[in-house]
Amino acid sequence: MASRFAAYSVDKTPATYDEYSFTLPELYRQIAKDELREDDAVRERTLTEMRQWIVNNPHIRKCRTDAKFLLRFLRLRQFSVPMACEALERYLAMRELYPGWYKNLDCNDPTIKEIFNNGPIMYLGQDSLGRAVVLIRFGCFEDQKFQPEQDGRCVALIMEAMLEYEELQIGGYQVLIDYSNSTKANYDRWSATDLKIIMDAFSRSYPNRYGEIHATMLPKFGVPMINTFLSFANPKMREKINCHSTIGELEKQFETTQKPTEYGGTVDLNEMNRALWKRIEEQRDVILGLDEMEIDVDYYASLWDQDEPSSEFAGEVFKQLE
């Protein structure tokens, strides 16, 4: 079967790359410059270095090397190439070590589609600061019908689709979480192992940049599970979390143009859901194509369980470029 990515190469022979062009609104160019130290010269130099590092890395056998993909990791790490390479390795290792959670993410999967249509995760567009505003309604996850891994696959599909858009790579997320109407079963079905797998993805493996995280209406019976969940988060992510006791406090976090009708605004969540699903469908081949990437699984498995990425993840191979 032909590869979905021209920049894939099994033997890692250097590929020919389309010239990158920054086409986003000026807001994102300014954010990229001020927060990520990104400009045209830095971008071109670091993309070249990262591609060469991938070619030299004996543990990465096949990898996307187009600009949009690699910029996920360079922007996450403010264009530090060694740190971006570590982030790429951790992302690739996550996918290979937990394929049931993070591979074959197909929007045509009826289970994924049903979970999505229940509306647990909504993308409300970009706010005035350029952040992608995401609303999570925990009570909209089925409390008994689906397993945590199935819910996790739906979340992973959404994240992969959104990361294809450079606005999110640069502006990051603003996350709003509403625990209203959640049941005890919503929490009890998650084991510590499940929680660690998905938090590793959220806070350490997916190249997500988080702004503020606001949560409200967490019931007392949900506190033990959420505390366990957050124990697996990296410290920087925990610092961004703000907890509220009322829906009214959460409503204040929405900008007027993004406030759903359910929270006193005018935005139709059903319309937003349909728009997000259309974006996901448009990215179907790209997301399934991620499964073509290959790494030395045994090598990365030995490094995986460290609290923070080891310098071994990228350091030894990167030294060959100096």
C-alpha positions as CSV (number, residue, x, y, z in Angstrom):
1,M,0.0,0.0,0.0
2,A,1.3,3.4,-0.9
3,S,2.3,5.6,2.1
4,R,0.0,8.4,3.0
5,F,3.1,10.7,3.6
6,A,5.6,11.5,0.9
7,A,8.1,12.3,3.6
8,Y,8.0,8.8,5.1
9,S,10.9,6.6,4.1
10,V,11.5,3.1,5.4
11,D,15.2,3.3,5.0
12,K,15.2,7.0,6.0
13,T,16.7,8.2,2.8
14,P,16.3,12.0,2.9
15,A,13.1,13.2,1.3
16,T,12.2,16.2,-0.7
17,Y,10.2,18.7,1.4
18,D,7.7,21.3,0.3
19,E,8.8,24.8,1.2
20,Y,7.1,25.9,4.4
21,S,5.0,29.0,4.4
22,F,3.6,30.7,7.5
23,T,0.0,31.5,6.5
24,L,-1.7,32.2,9.9
25,P,-3.1,35.6,11.0
26,E,-0.7,38.1,12.5
27,L,-1.8,37.2,16.0
28,Y,-0.2,33.8,15.7
29,R,3.0,35.2,14.2
30,Q,3.3,37.5,17.2
31,I,2.5,34.7,19.7
32,A,5.1,32.5,18.0
33,K,7.7,35.2,18.3
34,D,7.0,36.3,21.8
35,E,6.3,32.9,23.5
36,L,8.0,30.4,21.3
37,R,11.0,32.3,19.9
38,E,9.9,31.4,16.4
39,D,10.8,33.2,13.3
40,D,11.5,32.2,9.7
41,A,15.2,31.6,10.2
42,V,14.8,29.7,13.5
43,R,12.1,27.5,11.9
44,E,14.1,26.6,8.9
45,R,17.3,25.8,10.8
46,T,15.6,23.7,13.5
47,L,13.5,21.7,11.0
48,T,16.7,20.8,9.1
49,E,18.4,19.8,12.3
50,M,15.5,17.7,13.5
51,R,15.1,15.9,10.2
52,Q,18.8,15.0,10.2
53,W,18.5,13.8,13.8
54,I,15.6,11.5,12.7
55,V,17.8,10.1,9.9
56,N,20.7,9.4,12.3
57,N,18.5,7.9,15.0
58,P,18.9,4.1,14.8
59,H,15.8,3.6,17.0
60,I,13.4,5.5,14.8
61,R,12.7,3.4,11.7
62,K,10.0,5.4,10.0
63,C,8.6,8.8,10.9
64,R,6.7,11.7,9.5
65,T,9.1,14.5,8.7
66,D,6.9,17.2,7.1
67,A,7.0,20.6,8.7
68,K,3.5,20.7,10.1
69,F,4.2,17.5,12.1
70,L,7.7,18.3,13.4
71,L,6.6,21.8,14.3
72,R,4.3,20.3,16.9
73,F,7.3,19.3,18.9
74,L,9.6,22.3,18.1
75,R,6.8,24.7,19.2
76,L,6.1,22.7,22.3
77,R,9.8,23.0,23.3
78,Q,10.4,26.6,22.1
79,F,12.6,25.4,19.3
80,S,15.1,23.6,21.4
81,V,16.0,20.8,19.0
82,P,17.2,18.3,21.7
83,M,14.1,18.8,23.8
84,A,11.8,18.6,20.7
85,C,13.5,15.4,19.7
86,E,12.8,14.0,23.2
87,A,9.2,15.0,22.9
88,L,8.9,13.3,19.5
89,E,10.4,10.1,20.9
90,R,8.0,10.1,23.9
91,Y,5.1,10.6,21.5
92,L,6.2,7.7,19.2
93,A,6.8,5.5,22.2
94,M,3.4,6.2,23.7
95,R,1.7,5.2,20.4
96,E,3.7,1.9,20.1
97,L,3.5,0.9,23.8
98,Y,-0.3,1.5,24.0
99,P,-1.7,0.7,20.5
100,G,-5.1,-0.2,21.9
101,W,-5.4,3.5,23.1
102,Y,-3.6,5.4,20.4
103,K,-3.5,3.5,17.1
104,N,-6.1,2.9,14.4
105,L,-8.0,6.0,15.4
106,D,-10.7,5.8,12.7
107,C,-13.6,8.2,12.7
108,N,-15.6,5.5,10.9
109,D,-15.4,3.3,14.1
110,P,-19.0,3.3,15.3
111,T,-17.9,3.2,19.0
112,I,-15.8,6.3,18.7
113,K,-18.5,8.1,16.8
114,E,-21.1,7.2,19.4
115,I,-18.9,8.4,22.2
116,F,-18.2,11.6,20.3
117,N,-21.9,12.3,19.5
118,N,-22.7,12.1,23.3
119,G,-20.8,15.4,23.5
120,P,-18.2,14.9,26.2
121,I,-15.7,17.1,24.4
122,M,-16.5,20.3,22.5
123,Y,-14.2,22.6,20.6
124,L,-15.5,26.2,20.8
125,G,-13.0,27.9,18.5
126,Q,-10.1,30.2,19.2
127,D,-10.4,32.9,21.8
128,S,-9.1,36.5,21.6
129,L,-5.7,35.3,22.9
130,G,-5.4,32.7,20.1
131,R,-6.1,29.7,22.4
132,A,-8.3,26.8,21.3
133,V,-11.2,26.7,23.9
134,V,-12.2,23.1,24.7
135,L,-15.2,22.2,26.9
136,I,-15.2,18.8,28.6
137,R,-18.5,17.6,30.1
138,F,-17.5,14.6,32.1
139,G,-21.1,13.5,32.8
140,C,-21.5,13.0,29.0
141,F,-19.2,10.1,29.0
142,E,-21.3,6.9,29.4
143,D,-20.9,5.6,32.9
144,Q,-21.2,1.9,32.1
145,K,-21.5,1.2,28.4
146,F,-17.9,1.9,27.3
147,Q,-14.5,1.0,28.8
148,P,-12.0,3.7,29.7
149,E,-9.8,2.7,26.7
150,Q,-12.7,3.3,24.3
151,D,-13.3,6.8,25.8
152,G,-9.5,7.4,25.6
153,R,-9.5,6.5,21.9
154,C,-12.1,9.1,21.2
155,V,-10.1,11.8,23.1
156,A,-7.0,10.8,21.2
157,L,-8.7,11.1,17.8
158,I,-9.8,14.6,18.7
159,M,-6.4,15.6,19.8
160,E,-4.7,14.2,16.7
161,A,-7.1,16.0,14.4
162,M,-6.7,19.3,16.3
163,L,-2.9,19.1,16.3
164,E,-2.9,19.2,12.5
165,Y,-3.9,22.8,12.8
166,E,-1.1,25.2,13.5
167,E,-3.3,27.6,15.4
168,L,-3.5,25.1,18.2
169,Q,0.3,24.3,18.0
170,I,1.0,28.0,18.6
171,G,-1.9,29.2,20.7
172,G,-2.4,26.1,22.9
173,Y,-5.5,25.2,24.8
174,Q,-7.9,26.8,27.2
175,V,-9.6,23.9,28.9
176,L,-13.0,24.2,30.8
177,I,-14.2,21.1,32.6
178,D,-17.8,20.7,33.9
179,Y,-18.4,17.7,36.2
180,S,-22.1,18.3,36.5
181,N,-24.4,15.3,36.2
182,S,-21.5,12.8,36.5
183,T,-22.3,9.6,38.4
184,K,-20.2,7.5,40.8
185,A,-19.8,5.0,38.0
186,N,-18.2,7.6,35.8
187,Y,-15.3,7.6,38.3
188,D,-15.3,4.0,39.6
189,R,-14.6,2.4,36.3
190,W,-11.2,4.0,35.9
191,S,-8.3,2.0,37.3
192,A,-5.0,3.6,38.4
193,T,-3.4,2.0,35.3
194,D,-6.0,3.6,33.0
195,L,-5.5,7.0,34.6
196,K,-1.7,6.8,34.3
197,I,-1.9,5.9,30.6
198,I,-4.2,8.7,29.7
199,M,-2.5,11.4,31.9
200,D,0.9,10.4,30.4
201,A,-0.7,11.2,27.1
202,F,-2.3,14.5,28.2
203,S,0.7,16.0,30.1
204,R,3.8,14.3,28.8
205,S,3.4,12.6,25.4
206,Y,1.0,14.6,23.2
207,P,2.6,17.9,22.2
208,N,-0.1,20.0,23.8
209,R,0.5,23.5,25.1
210,Y,-1.9,24.3,27.9
211,G,-3.1,27.7,29.1
212,E,-5.5,27.8,32.0
213,I,-7.5,24.8,33.1
214,H,-10.8,25.5,34.9
215,A,-13.0,22.8,36.5
216,T,-16.2,23.0,38.5
217,M,-18.9,20.9,40.2
218,L,-16.7,17.9,41.0
219,P,-18.7,15.7,43.4
220,K,-17.2,14.4,46.6
221,F,-17.3,10.8,45.3
222,G,-15.2,11.9,42.3
223,V,-12.4,13.4,44.4
224,P,-10.3,10.3,45.0
225,M,-10.2,9.4,41.3
226,I,-9.3,12.9,40.2
227,N,-6.6,13.1,42.9
228,T,-5.1,9.9,41.5
229,F,-5.4,11.2,38.0
230,L,-3.6,14.4,38.8
231,S,-0.9,12.6,40.7
232,F,0.3,11.4,37.3
233,A,0.4,14.9,35.8
234,N,3.6,16.8,35.4
235,P,4.0,19.7,37.9
236,K,3.6,22.5,35.3
237,M,0.2,21.1,34.3
238,R,-1.0,20.9,37.9
239,E,0.0,24.6,38.4
240,K,-2.4,25.6,35.6
241,I,-5.5,24.0,37.2
242,N,-8.2,26.2,38.8
243,C,-11.1,24.6,40.7
244,H,-14.5,26.3,41.2
245,S,-17.5,25.4,43.2
246,T,-20.3,26.7,41.0
247,I,-21.3,26.7,37.4
248,G,-21.5,30.5,37.5
249,E,-17.7,30.7,38.2
250,L,-17.1,28.5,35.1
251,E,-19.4,30.6,33.0
252,K,-17.1,33.6,33.6
253,Q,-14.3,31.9,31.8
254,F,-16.1,31.9,28.5
255,E,-15.7,34.8,26.1
256,T,-19.0,36.1,24.9
257,T,-18.6,34.8,21.4
258,Q,-17.9,31.3,22.7
259,K,-20.4,30.9,25.5
260,P,-22.8,28.0,24.9
261,T,-26.5,28.4,25.4
262,E,-26.2,25.9,28.3
263,Y,-24.0,28.4,30.1
264,G,-26.0,31.5,29.4
265,G,-24.6,32.3,26.0
266,T,-25.7,31.9,22.3
267,V,-23.4,29.2,21.0
268,D,-25.2,26.0,19.8
269,L,-23.1,23.1,21.0
270,N,-24.7,20.7,18.5
271,E,-23.5,23.0,15.7
272,M,-20.0,23.1,17.2
273,N,-20.0,19.3,17.5
274,R,-20.9,18.8,13.8
275,A,-18.2,21.3,12.8
276,L,-15.5,19.5,14.8
277,W,-16.6,16.1,13.5
278,K,-16.3,17.5,9.9
279,R,-12.7,18.5,10.7
280,I,-12.0,15.1,12.1
281,E,-13.4,13.4,8.9
282,E,-11.2,15.7,6.8
283,Q,-8.1,14.4,8.6
284,R,-9.0,10.7,8.5
285,D,-6.3,9.6,6.1
286,V,-3.7,11.7,7.9
287,I,-4.5,10.3,11.3
288,L,-4.6,6.7,10.1
289,G,-1.3,7.4,8.3
290,L,0.3,8.0,11.7
291,D,0.2,4.2,12.2
292,E,2.9,3.8,9.5
293,M,5.5,5.2,11.8
294,E,7.9,2.6,13.3
295,I,10.3,2.6,16.2
296,D,12.5,0.1,18.2
297,V,9.8,-0.7,20.8
298,D,12.1,-2.7,23.1
299,Y,14.5,0.2,23.3
300,Y,11.9,2.8,24.2
301,A,10.0,0.5,26.6
302,S,13.1,0.4,28.8
303,L,13.0,4.2,29.1
304,W,9.3,4.8,29.4
305,D,8.4,4.6,33.1
306,Q,10.7,7.4,34.2
307,D,8.8,10.4,35.7
308,E,10.5,12.8,33.3
309,P,11.9,12.0,29.9
310,S,15.5,10.8,30.2
311,S,18.3,12.5,28.4
312,E,18.8,9.1,26.8
313,F,15.6,9.6,24.8
314,A,17.3,12.0,22.4
315,G,20.7,13.0,23.8
316,E,23.0,10.2,22.6
317,V,21.9,10.4,19.0
318,F,21.7,14.2,19.0
319,K,25.4,14.3,20.0
320,Q,26.2,12.8,16.6
321,L,25.0,16.0,14.9
322,E,27.4,18.3,16.9
